[in-house]
Amino acid sequence: MAAPKRGRSASAQSKPGRSLALILIAIVALTGGMFLSKNTTPRLGIDLAGGTSITLKAKADQGSAINKANMDTAVDIMNRRVNGLGVSESEVQTQGNDNIIVNIPKGTNSKEAQQQVGTTAKLYFRPVLASGPSVPASKSPSPSASSSGSSSPNPSTSPSASSSSKERASSSSSGSPSPTASATSQGRAVTDALKAGSTPSPSATPSGTSKPSATPSGSAAGNAAAAKLQAQYAALDCTDPAQRAKVGGAAKPGDPAIACGQIKKVWYKYVLGPAAVDGTEVKKAQAVFDTQGAAGWQVQMTFTSSGSKKFADITGQLAKNQSPQNEFGIVLDGEVVSSPFVQNAITGGQAEISGSFTQQEAQSLANMLSYGALPLSFQEQSVTTVTAALGGEQLHAGLLAGAIGLALVVIYLVVYYRGLSVVAMASLLVSAILTYVIMSLLGPAIHFALNLPAVCGAIVAIGITADSFIVYFERIRDEIREGRSLRPAVERAWPRARRTILVSDFVSFLAAAVLFIVTVGKVQGFAFTLGLTTVLDVVVVFFFTKPLMTLLARRKFFANGHKWSGLDPKSLGAKPPLRRTRRPAGPAAGSVDPKEA
């Protein structure tokens, strides 16, 4: 029964060069991919490369309370906002009872991230009562309900089943319209619409007028509010950042408001009615490309049951109006991020916003619609640039500690294992190359960022990898102590060492996986690196260390047990070969058990 086992073992190990060639080809291919992609270094986290830190303070308004549940919900939504930008290794965490800290690593679009994460007020859909390009106050046109008073190239909104969505044709402007008698009547229509907009739900008729108030005092109050809003609209210059910061954000959802919005790099100003739909009633929004029509990139929205009814009501009313009063503004933190016009009433709880969107614009709008509604409103306290000086010093100290530890491991291997230390150091080198190349490729692939805990995980992996080699070497030396020569000792030691290595690496990988699942932030970097290096340890031991040991066992230096090979039978205290333990022939030879002989 022993002969077949030796035959299978010899057959399995007859071509160890194949395994070595396979892992070397993998190293060359991965390294080539790293250079071709021009990602020759791992992507660094915020603590090593610097980045942007945003501090937000929660405000208790609109009936929301600052408590742990609302703060945790806000952190979760902000996390999804950042992830929607393709950012990894970002940190969103609470500080104290009412502060949230957002850390975004360098290498991402920090300006866009600041706009989407720092823009934390609620999302609303408001009907547009008047709009126009923003010019200095002295040249500002009066608000008009006709199409001549609006020139913003806004996209259209249509039911998801429709394929006839077109971009608004009025994409250019020749200046403000000259005052005429009709302009006066149009201004009256806007005044009526503003008075109608003083109620929580818009009630404008198709002509843009509404029923007069029941009492003269109410009518006078409505006229005064409308006049004030028109004066603010006329004086507003949205090209001025200082003025943009003062409008929109303070308006209550049930009141009309003025706001600014940038469409195709041009600033427009708006008079908006009361909020008709809350952003919390958007169940899902995603950017899709229309492959069957000419719409290009568009944003598809799905509403909740209550939001679906509200959206159907408002779009049904807007579809009857003339431009720009057939538009609704998507308002986030007091700024109009989009103002599509409505072609017909949208029912069924699904809608799409189409126009001349780029992919980035569509994804940005979908991200705002999906994650725009927070349970609390937040005020931006500070935006600071985090330098990597401290992290660089810590990285230097960590790498120095790792280098010292690695040097001590190498010295120990050389002193204790002598010639076998060459195998161990070569395996460590292969493992280090694979780890570095894969980390460099994972940066652009899955946005993996190397932070300080991840560096610690890589240093810990040195001990795990060295432990696997030591287990195998000690098994080989045990076989030699039993009186076997090196070549059979290498093959007999491998099955026993393999089981031990697999069990040990499985426990390490399981710990890393659990740590990755139950933790957040930087600790995940440590767990990911530990898990990755544990998997690579198995690959290196199976495809490099074992085949290399099989080849070296055929060399005289190791096979003859040179005293510097680390496999000297005399130094290991090996027993004499089994054939020398037979009893000498003599008078009592007949009493020897045949099985023992």
Secondary structure as UniProt FT lines:
FT   HELIX           2..12
FT   HELIX           16..36
FT   TURN            37..38
FT   HELIX           46..49
FT   STRAND          51..59
FT   TURN            62..63
FT   HELIX           68..84
FT   TURN            85..86
FT   STRAND          91..95
FT   TURN            96..98
FT   STRAND          99..105
FT   TURN            106..107
FT   HELIX           110..118
FT   STRAND          123..133
FT   HELIX           137..139
FT   HELIX           147..149
FT   STRAND          156..159
FT   TURN            160..161
FT   HELIX           181..196
FT   TURN            197..198
FT   TURN            206..207
FT   HELIX           216..235
FT   TURN            238..239
FT   HELIX           241..244
FT   TURN            245..246
FT   TURN            249..250
FT   TURN            253..254
FT   STRAND          257..263
FT   TURN            264..265
FT   STRAND          266..272
FT   STRAND          277..278
FT   HELIX           279..281
FT   STRAND          282..290
FT   STRAND          296..303
FT   HELIX           305..318
FT   TURN            319..320
FT   TURN            323..326
FT   STRAND          327..332
FT   TURN            333..334
FT   STRAND          335..338
FT   STRAND          341..342
FT   STRAND          350..357
FT   HELIX           359..371
FT   STRAND          377..386
FT   HELIX           389..417
FT   TURN            418..419
FT   HELIX           420..446
FT   HELIX           452..481
FT   TURN            482..483
FT   HELIX           486..518
FT   HELIX           522..540
FT   HELIX           541..545
FT   HELIX           546..552
FT   TURN            553..554
FT   HELIX           556..559
FT   TURN            560..561
FT   TURN            563..566
FT   HELIX           569..572
FT   HELIX           578..581
FT   HELIX           587..591
FT   TURN            594..596
//
